[in-house]
């Protein structure tokens, strides 16, 4: 996509702080990090979200996330990690190019990736289980 900023970054058209690159992905440090070491995994081809990316590439992105997190846990060091992947505006996606956030966590850092737990109602459970019968 000609107007996608992440396509341009992944292609090397826009300078970035690249910490890893291969034929399919570029991993960069986020310019607006939640914490020190916040990185993004960007596929070099454009996919708007998780529903568009091919499963084999998605699998490789997960393996790459593990590799980068394992490295960063030792290099920084940090106390934990969030691996975040948002889909759709309501879920917090602001750039509509599939990407994975790798966010190092430090005790007391205040970078919240949390929610207030709700309750799974019997009605919701029944509705979802009924619809899930079509999953194959």
C-alpha positions as a printed NumPy array, in Angstrom:
array([[  0.   ,   0.   ,   0.   ],
       [  1.474,   3.297,  -1.101],
       [  0.214,   5.33 ,   1.858],
       [  0.934,   2.832,   4.668],
       [  3.633,   4.15 ,   6.982],
       [  4.49 ,   0.662,   8.263],
       [  4.912,  -0.59 ,   4.674],
       [  7.371,   2.239,   4.095],
       [  9.24 ,   1.532,   7.336],
       [  9.331,  -2.223,   6.646],
       [ 10.679,  -1.544,   3.15 ],
       [ 13.399,   0.743,   4.528],
       [ 11.965,   3.839,   2.805],
       [ 11.555,   5.609,   6.159],
       [ 14.462,   5.434,   8.606],
       [ 13.897,   3.388,  11.742],
       [ 15.896,   1.83 ,  14.522],
       [ 15.925,  -1.733,  13.255],
       [ 16.955,  -4.387,  15.751],
       [ 16.227,  -7.388,  13.502],
       [ 15.449,  -8.011,   9.853],
       [ 14.915, -11.011,   7.59 ],
       [ 13.161, -11.609,   4.258],
       [  9.672, -11.339,   5.782],
       [  9.953,  -9.044,   8.809],
       [ 11.567,  -5.92 ,  10.188],
       [ 11.624,  -5.401,  13.961],
       [ 11.986,  -1.785,  15.039],
       [ 12.069,   0.174,  18.257],
       [  8.79 ,   2.066,  18.69 ],
       [  9.186,   5.858,  18.415],
       [  6.508,   6.306,  21.098],
       [  7.462,   3.519,  23.486],
       [  5.316,   2.409,  26.395],
       [  8.568,   1.432,  28.138],
       [ 12.292,   1.207,  27.367],
       [ 12.805,  -1.404,  24.649],
       [  9.247,  -1.363,  23.225],
       [  9.582,  -2.922,  19.772],
       [  7.283,  -3.652,  16.83 ],
       [  7.336,  -6.667,  14.552],
       [  6.328,  -5.532,  11.052],
       [  5.745,  -7.917,   8.169],
       [  7.263,  -6.548,   4.966],
       [  4.064,  -7.283,   3.041],
       [  0.883,  -5.418,   3.875],
       [ -1.864,  -7.154,   5.826],
       [ -4.4  ,  -4.946,   7.605],
       [ -4.844,  -7.221,  10.621],
       [ -4.712, -10.776,  11.927],
       [ -7.608, -11.859,   9.699],
       [ -5.593, -11.058,   6.555],
       [ -2.113, -12.367,   7.355],
       [ -1.447, -15.917,   6.079],
       [ -1.236, -18.515,   8.847],
       [  2.327, -19.555,   8.008],
       [  3.519, -15.955,   8.273],
       [  1.546, -15.451,  11.494],
       [  3.232, -18.545,  12.933],
       [  6.649, -17.195,  11.997],
       [  5.756, -13.85 ,  13.609],
       [  4.982, -15.67 ,  16.87 ],
       [  8.313, -17.518,  16.749],
       [ 10.07 , -14.212,  16.035],
       [  8.271, -12.587,  18.989],
       [  9.66 , -15.323,  21.238],
       [ 13.168, -14.792,  19.837],
       [ 13.1  , -11.002,  20.344],
       [ 11.517, -11.218,  23.82 ],
       [ 14.103, -13.811,  24.91 ],
       [ 16.895, -11.521,  23.709],
       [ 15.432,  -8.376,  25.29 ],
       [ 14.774, -10.087,  28.644],
       [ 18.524, -10.682,  28.888],
       [ 19.713,  -7.463,  27.242],
       [ 17.704,  -4.924,  29.213],
       [ 16.962,  -6.748,  31.707],
       [ 13.28 ,  -6.349,  32.477],
       [ 10.852,  -7.976,  34.896],
       [  8.299,  -9.222,  32.367],
       [  6.875,  -8.752,  28.893],
       [  3.62 ,  -7.944,  27.133],
       [  3.117,  -9.292,  23.628],
       [  0.218,  -7.257,  22.215],
       [ -1.524,  -7.44 ,  18.871],
       [ -4.505,  -5.103,  18.309],
       [ -7.121,  -5.547,  15.569],
       [ -9.562,  -2.791,  14.659],
       [-10.007,   0.712,  15.928],
       [-12.144,  -0.393,  18.907],
       [ -9.261,  -2.621,  20.026],
       [ -6.698,   0.18 ,  19.86 ],
       [ -5.252,  -0.421,  16.384],
       [ -4.124,   2.927,  14.998],
       [ -2.001,   1.782,  12.041],
       [ -3.869,  -0.706,   9.891],
       [ -0.866,  -2.84 ,   8.998],
       [ -0.58 ,  -6.037,  11.05 ],
       [  2.061,  -5.64 ,  13.741],
       [  2.963,  -7.053,  17.121],
       [  4.005,  -4.894,  20.065],
       [  6.732,  -6.324,  22.284],
       [  6.633,  -4.3  ,  25.499],
       [  9.219,  -4.902,  28.221],
       [  7.741,  -4.499,  31.676],
       [  9.523,  -3.179,  34.734],
       [  8.135,  -3.398,  38.262],
       [  6.251,  -0.168,  38.925],
       [  6.554,   1.146,  35.334],
       [  2.889,   2.229,  35.202],
       [  2.482,   1.114,  31.573],
       [ -0.906,  -0.528,  31.953],
       [ -2.014,  -3.217,  29.558],
       [ -4.863,  -4.359,  31.762],
       [ -8.64 ,  -4.404,  32.013],
       [-11.225,  -4.757,  34.709],
       [-12.365,  -8.405,  34.71 ],
       [-16.025,  -8.891,  33.961],
       [-18.226, -11.952,  34.425],
       [-18.949, -14.699,  31.933],
       [-22.736, -14.933,  32.071],
       [-24.635, -18.119,  31.328],
       [-26.374, -16.335,  28.449],
       [-23.106, -15.219,  26.832],
       [-21.543, -18.643,  27.337],
       [-24.542, -20.36 ,  25.715],
       [-24.562, -17.937,  22.765],
       [-20.841, -18.295,  22.1  ],
       [-20.812, -22.085,  22.466],
       [-23.722, -22.365,  20.038],
       [-21.931, -20.216,  17.451],
       [-18.607, -22.005,  18.048],
       [-20.074, -25.233,  16.691],
       [-19.234, -23.891,  13.225],
       [-15.495, -23.604,  14.04 ],
       [-13.468, -26.204,  12.262]])
